[in-house]
Amino acid sequence: MEGLMADNTKQQVREFYDEIGWQKEADGLYQNAHYEDLRPVSREYIHNTRLRVNDHLLPHGDLLLDAGSGPVQYDEYLTYSQGYQKRVCADISIQALREARTRIGDHGLFVVCDVAKLPFKPDAFDGIVSMHTIHHLPADEHKVAYAELYRVLKPARVAVVVNGWTNSTFDALAKFLNRTRRFLRGKPLKVQPHEEKGTYVRKTNAKWLRQELGDSIRVEIYAWRSASTRTLRTFIHEKLGGRAILRWLYKMEAKHPKFFGENGQYPIIVFKK
């Protein structure tokens, strides 16, 4: 029964990204970009946080695995493999890989697969990056996916995973303020089902992750981006000094990366083999 449920979840994720998420809209952006804050006030912060992956990933090697690559949709994502001979894009969505091929061409190798069942031999990759992918798996496969990434990573090399936490402090406050605002305006407190878009997401937290992985995979957790899209849209506005606030937040994340990594919305999870 659990296997059937997992298969159904992955089918849902595949269909969403093939048919909706990685389809371009009239503005030239992927539909999935609606889950990102693309406003000018947040642009510098978003740009700088995406580049944080390079602070942990080894800069050179033969093969970089991009596990759950999507279409490699942001320019900052392209920098992760600049020092590698090839970028192996692995994704469950064939549409994502078609778009990724358009983006990176001969620099890429493209494989349709499940990140919890990677079709690669052990010790195959000089580096691994996985952006916002594992939280799309059923909860009981998160540990499996980390184990698979660890298996295919070469000794003395580094894997970098960016995922989301459940109920970060900032995001919980943003939810509360948004619910209060909806209440004061006489609107329903819960978004109606027909208003919801997206696919399956199962986020966890730092304590859960460490308990799940135990001593099998030793992880370090750092800040990637502590403010979620909801938090940015709620609190950060041009007329209220939003750019200055985000510059301050970025400096605080850099000064206290482990605190913001565990308590912010999006951590960088790093492990070595």
Secondary structure, 3 states (H helix, E strand, C coil): CHHHHHHHHHHHHHHHHHHHHCCECCCCCEHHHHHCCCCHHHHHHHHHHHHHHHHCCCCCEEEEEEECCCCCCCHHHHHHHCCEEEEEEEECCHHHHHHHHHHHHHHEEEEECCCCCCCCCCCCEEEEEEECCHHHCCHHHHHHHHHHHHHHEEEEEEEEEECCECCCHHHHHHHHHHHHHHHHCCCCCCCCHHHCCCCCCCCECHHHHHHHHCCCCCEEEEEEECCCHHHHHHHCCHHHCHHHHHHHHHHHHHHCHHHHHHHCCEEEEEEEC
